[in-house]
């Protein structure tokens, strides 16, 4: 090994010397090189100073009430779900008779509401759903949205998620009248039970996601929103030869959230086998209670309405199937992805070839042996 | 299993109890690790408010996924992995936002006040000096590539071993070394003026 190669190797190891984690052989080598080369010694001293500087930096104190905030957030999520369970726990048992009375009271209340005249209904053109439809239209998308009063499943931008069996989950009719004052309380209660307090469930349509979040980006396309409170999970594989060199493909997993307060999550996962990755993630979504839907990507509103009348099913579009994921499973799916496929897309270009190769488990050697 | 072993709360006992629904045990876990999670997030993201929110998210994830922690790695390693992955997602999300501005992420203040600092040594330095130096260092650090910043934070600020870093970032030990070596070279260059003035 020539002197230059020795020196290069020493300079590579030098920044690690102060960690005390080099092998005995490497450490001895670096120290020997430092003894013979004053510039290496000076550089080594700087690394030591840098290490001391960073190690001595004070920590910022985490917020004192963090535990309280986290606890409250956990309780908010669990609160309503655990309410019914708590009725039957030993420390807060409610007599079954009381539950029976309550159930009868609710039934009676429903019956009374059903019999009430519909004078309290708001005219359709003042309903929030129309506002929502307009807001989507104003967004400039060519979305085939349904208007209030039309008896069909709700649709949003781009592709229209719809159950092939005609039983889309959690869809309430868009034609549902605006709630009366009495209904409003029941709606509020139902909303709380569904544990989606941040969602504005308006006549069965998912609140619009801010327009800017639905802009097409370089690596994904708009596919639409999920039914109220549910997420849409869909894969879209593409070749990314320009980005990660030959042989690599990218899997794009698009999780578009329907929550107004949250943003769509778009994860780009680079993998040697995108289809396998997609299948794995979609299977996991199914395992977590997801429901496969067919998709539709184009067609005017009139055409869609006509088709809807002719058939109870939409024809599958040119996007892959989507999985509607119940809200309670979203964290589980994201965790699964995080732990198995760390999202590396944006950082990929910063990696050197060796790291890319290792991370993607790719072989960058060309078929003819050249690299 | 006794919760207290004389040297403090036993970690595996705390985890077992938290998995079993003991909220007090989970609170102790949060108290024990919140500074580490928060500081990692703060240094990766560079914004107090975002780091605070992300720390909450991390502990909510931990609470929900604690039953999946098998104890094969150290709990702290598992926690760092969740923190780093959450942070990566957040950085990616912020970078995609149309109105994203880099300077938004350079806010180390807590509203109108400076953030509280916990000294890590017994040096008699005044806190103003600490803050200034921290601001300098963080400025230089945030100018590094994300991969370089990430590994410096885990090694030099959080003092993880190479093996722990390999586990947190899911990379090979050799990659940890090469990446750390490169990152330190970059940081040394970026801190040249400060290192030279300190050596005078």
Interface residues (C-beta under 8 A of the other chain):
Chain A: X12 X13 X14 X15 X16 X19 X21 X45 X46 X47 X49 X50 X51 X53 X54 X55 X56 X57 X58 X59 X60 X61 X62 X63 X66 X67 X69 X70 X71 X73 X74 X212 X215 X217 X263 X265 X266 X267 X331 X332 X335 X338 X339 X342 X343 X344 X345 X346 X347 X350 X351 X354 X355 X358 X359
Chain B: X23 X27 X30 X31 X34 X35 X37 X38 X39 X42 X48 X52 X55 X56 X59 X60 X61 X63 X64 X65 X81 X82 X85 X86 X88 X89 X91 X92 X93 X95 X96 X97 X98 X99 X108 X115 X116 X117 X118 X119 X120 X121 X123 X127 X130 X133 X134 X137 X145 X146 X147 X152 X155 X156 X157 X159 X161 X162 X169 X170 X171 X172 X175 X177 X178 X179 X180 X181 X184 X185 X187 X188 X191 X194 X195 X198 X199
